Amino acid sequence: MADNNLANGTYIIINRVLSPQGQRLAMTFNGANQTVTGTPVGAQNNNQQWAITRFGAGVLGASTYELKPVSSQNLQTGQGNGNIVTLPTGGYIFSIYKDDFGYIVQDSNRQNTWALENATAGSRVVFPGSLGDRQRWYFHNIANGVLPA
């Protein structure tokens, strides 16, 4: 059986759904205490690079991870007011697992699933209740080089 766990590393996290203009949208860091948004993928955009560290198996079978913006390692992703935000480092961990359609990111109890609010540039990364295509992600390890088309 293949290992579906992400290796520790630096990733660009790309939503599965394209924008109406056909753009791939990546999770983008916007500053401390700011909401993470989806913006068009830019291979050299450091604000789209996330350091991911695996902590091990979670309570419901998926692995738990910490996600930090590469450009500001003293912050990490957290949840606030229905959005994914960057907060001072505080032990926030998330469950990441793969299904047939991509990776799913949820809180460690697998209750809240990350999604783009809508598939447009600048859309907030949120955690709504239902599971759909906007809640699937592709993790591109930048050590693997050029982003796939």
N, C-alpha and C positions, 0 to 999 in steps of 0.2 A: 504494500500500500504506500502511495506517495506521501511524503511529508508536506502537509499544507501550511506549516508554520512559516512565518516570515523570519528570515535570518536578521540578526542585529545589523543595522546599516543605515544608510541615508537613502531616502526614497522620495520620488515625486508621486503624489497620490492623486490619481485621475479618476473622475467620475465616469461611469459607464455610458451615460447619456450625453450625446452631442448637443451643442447649442443649436438654435434655429439656423445659424450661419455655418454650421458644420464644424465648429471649433470643439476641441477637447478641453474640458475645464478641470483645472487642478486646484486642490486645496491650497489656499494662499494665506500666509501670515500677514496681519495688518497692524501689529503693534501690541504692546502689553494691554491686557484687559479689553481687547477688541475682538469682535466676531471674526471668525475665519470665514473666508469667502471662496467661491469658485471663480477663477479667472483663466483666460486662455493660456494654455501650456506654453511656457518659455523655458527652454532647456537651460539657459543661463540665469534664470530668475532664482536667486538664493531664497527669496521668500516663499518659494514653492517646494523647498527641500526640507524634509522632516527627518530628524534622527529618531530611529525607532529601536527600542530596547525591549526584548522579551523577558518577562518575569516568570514564565512557566504556565502550567495548566490552571485554568480558572475553575470556578465552582461548577460550571455546567459543561465542561469538556473543551471549550475553546481556550486558546492561549491568551494570556493577558500581557499587555504592552503599555509602555510609556511612549508618548509622542511629543517631541520638542522641536520647535523651529530651529533649523541649523543656524540662522542668523541671530538667534537670541536664546542661548542654551540655559539661561536662568529662568526661562518660562516653559510651560508645557500646556498641552490641551486640557481643557476642563469643560464643564457644562454650566451654563448660566442662562436663565430666562428663555429656555427653549432653543438656545444657540450653542454652538461649539465656540469657545473663546480661549484665548491664551492667558493663563494665570501664572503667578509666581509658583515655582516648583513646590509641590506639596503632596506628592505621592498619588496623583490621579492616574489610574490605570484603566485600560479599555480592553474589551474582548474583541479579537479579530479572528475571523475564520472564513474559510472559503467554501462556496457551494458551486454548483454547475454554472452559475452566471457571473461570478466574480467574488470579491471579498466583501464581507459585511463587517462594519465596525459598530460596536455597541458598548454601553457601560458594562462594568464588570459583572453585573447581575443579568446581563442580556435583556434588559427592559427597554432601553432607548436606543434606537438605531439611527446612525448618522445618515443624512441625505442632503442633497442640494434642495433648497427651498423650491426652486424651479431651475430649469437647465438654461439659464442665461448668464452672461458674463456679469460678475459682481454679486451673484446670488449668495445668500447666506448659507452656511452649513448648519443645519438644524437637526433636531431629533424628533420627528413626528412618530405617530403610533403605528401606521401600517407599513408593510414591507413592499417595496416596488423597485423598478429599475433605477430610479435616482438614488437608491440606497445601496447600490453596488459600486465597488471601487476596483481600480487596477493599481497595484503598487509596483512602480518601476524603480528598481534598485539602480542608482546612478553609477554604481561600479560596473554595471553591464553596458555602459556606453550610451550610444545614440538611442533616443526614444523611438519606439516602433511607430510606423505610419498609421 
